[in-house]
Structures are given as C-alpha cells and as structure tokens.
Amino acid sequence: MSKINVMFSSRPKLLSEVIRNLIDHQPDMRVAGEVVDPIELIFALRKMPVDVVIITPLKPDGNPRICSQLLKEHPELLILTLTDDNQAVYIFQSDARRKRVEQPSEQTLIDIIHECLPLRSDRGPGTVFTGPEPDDRKRD
C-alpha cells in the first residue's frame, strides 16, 4: 500500500509541529515537505507532487487564492485550509465545491483525508467528506 503524501504550509511553528506530529503518527501517511509561505507551494508541488496540502492559518473565510491555482495545476490534489482561529477547516477539491467543517479535531483532519482521497488499496473511489453540515453540528 502506498502512503498518502502530505505537504503543508503552516505558521506559527507550534502549529507546524502539531501537524507534522499528527501526520507522522499515521501508518498510511508521510510528511513529504513543508514550506513557510503558501506561495512556495506552487513551486514545491511542481518538483514533488503530493496527495494532500494543508495550509494554515487563514482568515476566517478560509479561501486563499492559491487554492484555485494549485487545483488548476494539480486537479487530483486535496487541499485543507485551517482558519486562523482554528474553528473551521475548509476542504478544496477540483471536482467539488468548497466545504466547511466546524470545530475540527486532529481526528477530523485524518478522517477528511481518508474520505476525500482516492483509495490506496482497501478504500473505494474518492468521496467528498460526509461529516456534519453546519446545521447538523452540536450546539453548546
């Protein structure tokens, strides 16, 4: 079974270390690289294509222009963006609309990756994350 290759662009350093640790502890994933500035992702992906890109932090709307550029060049890519307040993750794929998942946990990120990517061996074709819609989430 081939591993899921993940690249990320993350600041601050502490968040970067949390993401790296999370990916490193997944038996079917590996960190393929890290860049400081999201713009560097364009050049890094041309040299080393990956399956998943995680970008943090972003303004609350979670819609960096770079996602469109990356998906145009790499339509098979899964992009996850985390808001700067860590209250939501946005999912970008070339064949689906942007989707927002509220209050993501570390496990949610892993589940999104597994559910959205074409399967490596025992999973079926790629799907769109089926997590709760905003109206279905728990209210405190």
C-alpha positions in Angstrom: 0.0 0.0 0.0 1.4 3.4 -1.0 1.4 6.1 1.6 -0.5 9.4 1.4 2.0 12.2 0.8 1.2 15.4 2.7 2.8 18.8 2.3 2.0 21.7 4.5 2.5 25.4 4.8 1.9 26.4 8.4 2.7 29.2 10.8 3.3 29.5 13.7 6.0 27.0 14.4 4.0 25.3 17.1 1.1 24.6 14.8 3.5 23.3 12.2 4.9 20.8 14.8 1.4 19.7 15.7 0.5 18.9 12.1 3.8 17.2 11.5 3.4 15.0 14.6 -0.2 14.2 13.6 0.8 13.0 10.1 3.9 11.2 11.3 1.8 9.0 13.6 -0.5 7.8 10.8 0.7 4.5 9.4 -0.6 5.3 5.9 0.7 8.9 5.7 4.0 10.7 5.5 5.1 14.3 5.5 6.5 15.0 2.1 7.6 18.5 2.8 6.9 21.9 4.4 7.1 25.4 3.2 6.7 28.6 5.2 4.9 30.7 2.6 1.9 29.3 0.8 3.1 30.8 -2.5 6.1 28.5 -2.3 3.6 25.6 -2.6 3.3 26.3 -6.3 7.0 25.7 -6.9 7.3 22.9 -4.4 4.4 20.9 -6.0 6.0 21.3 -9.4 9.1 19.5 -8.2 7.4 17.0 -5.9 3.7 16.2 -6.4 1.8 15.2 -3.3 -1.7 14.0 -2.4 -2.7 16.5 0.2 -1.8 20.1 1.1 -2.6 21.6 4.4 -2.5 25.4 4.7 -2.7 27.4 7.9 -3.6 29.8 9.3 -6.1 31.7 7.2 -8.6 34.5 7.7 -12.0 33.2 8.8 -13.4 32.8 5.3 -10.7 30.2 4.6 -10.5 30.9 0.9 -6.9 31.6 -0.2 -6.5 32.4 -3.9 -3.7 29.9 -4.0 -6.2 27.0 -3.8 -7.5 27.8 -7.3 -4.0 28.0 -8.8 -2.9 24.7 -7.1 -6.1 22.8 -8.2 -5.7 24.2 -11.7 -2.2 22.7 -12.0 -2.9 19.6 -9.8 -6.6 18.6 -10.2 -6.1 15.4 -8.2 -4.9 17.4 -5.1 -6.8 17.6 -1.8 -6.4 20.9 0.0 -7.3 21.5 3.6 -7.2 25.1 5.0 -7.5 25.8 8.6 -8.8 29.2 9.8 -6.6 31.3 12.0 -8.9 30.8 14.9 -8.8 27.0 14.5 -12.6 27.0 14.4 -13.0 25.5 10.9 -11.3 23.6 8.2 -12.2 24.1 4.5 -11.9 21.3 2.0 -11.0 22.1 -1.6 -11.1 19.6 -4.4 -11.2 20.2 -8.2 -14.4 18.2 -8.6 -16.3 19.6 -5.6 -17.4 22.8 -4.1 -15.5 24.2 -1.1 -16.9 22.6 2.1 -16.5 23.9 5.7 -16.3 21.7 8.7 -16.8 23.4 12.0 -14.5 22.8 15.1 -12.2 20.2 13.6 -10.2 17.9 15.8 -7.0 16.1 14.8 -9.0 13.0 14.1 -11.4 15.0 11.9 -8.4 16.1 9.7 -7.3 12.5 9.4 -10.9 11.3 8.6 -11.3 14.0 5.9 -8.0 13.0 4.2 -9.1 9.3 4.2 -12.6 10.0 3.0 -11.7 12.5 0.3 -8.8 10.8 -1.4 -8.9 8.0 -4.0 -8.2 4.9 -2.0 -4.7 3.4 -2.0 -5.9 -0.3 -1.8 -8.8 -1.1 0.5 -10.8 2.1 0.0 -13.1 2.8 -2.9 -13.1 5.8 -5.2 -12.6 9.2 -3.7 -15.5 10.8 -2.0 -16.4 14.1 -0.5 -16.2 14.3 3.2 -19.6 13.4 4.7 -19.1 15.0 8.0 -21.8 17.1 9.6 -23.3 20.0 7.7 -23.1 23.3 9.6 -26.8 23.0 10.7 -26.1 19.4 12.0 -23.3 20.3 14.3 -23.6 20.2 18.0 -24.6 23.5 19.6 -23.2 24.4 23.0 
